Amino acid sequence: MSQAAFSLAYARTAIRGPWSWALAAGVVAFTLSTLALGHLPLSLGPVAGLAVVSLLVSRRLMPALTTAPRGSAPLPWWDIPARMLVTTAFVVLLTGAATHLGPRLTGLLTPFPLYAASLVAFTHALEGPAPAGGVLRGLLLGLYSFVGFFVVLAALLERTGIAAAFAAAGVAALAIQGTALWTLRRGVD
């Protein structure tokens, strides 16, 4: 749910502002959503339902970023190292703060879209808001398999054990991702 909030806030802000504003809006939306979720004592079924609904709503509310991309200029030499540095810094920061945040809040912050934030911000800065919107649409589509994986894992872990639960969760995620890719290729939004 928080990743959906991140994506929607980033895309809506990207229409009117630079990547830094959009990233800040996405981080604020993720943070507010995560803090709100930390206070909801929901069981697996309602949480899974809310997650799917948040993805459906976010995909429908995504703005149509139709501005022409800036073109596919060659990436600067520092692009990949900068992405690696930014992402590593986020991982180290979250890992270092985990003992102070506690297990529940750390668990809620763990799905912060580190790679998505890095990809979308660099794409926005180098190619413009329309390609960044494409990254976010792809993220939202891919999150269905994320939800499926963790719902199956949570439902089966205590009953079937680690190996069987992870195997079933992996199969579920692959099936959902395959369906998402099939849907994408058909042009269904």
Secondary structure, 3 states (H helix, E strand, C coil): CHHHHHHHHHHHHHCCCCHHHHHHHHHHHHHHHHHHHCCCCCCHHHHHHHHHHHHHHHHHHCCCCCCCCCCCCCCCCCHHHHHHHHHHHHHHHHHHHHHHHHHHHHHHHCCCCHHHHHHHHHHHHHHCHHHHHHHHHHHHHHHHHHHHHHHHHHHHHHHHCHHHHHHHHHHHHHHHHHHHHHHHHHCCC
